[in-house]
Amino acid sequence: MKSKILALSKNEEFKRLLKKKKVSNKYVTIFYGNLDDKKLNISFVTKKKIGNDEKRNKIKKRLRNIINDAVKKISMKFNY
């Protein structure tokens, strides 16, 4: 499966995704859900408790890579 996480292109898409499902802890919040199409959209938001913006962006990149690798290796059905 050649899927890849694509960045949300519009601010409205992100706002609609914020109203969908979420999972959070004291460091990161993950928003996920289906928008217009049948593809799963995921957004990672890190808290400022982690450190400066370089550290937060590095963590978000690592999370995206983990999800990309999981989607490539596992045939996932996103009907959650």
Secondary structure, DSSP 8 states (H G I E B T S, - for coil): ---------SHHHHHHHHTSEEEE-SSEEEEEEE-SSSSEEEEEEE-TTS-SHHHHHHHHHHHHHHHHHHHHHS------
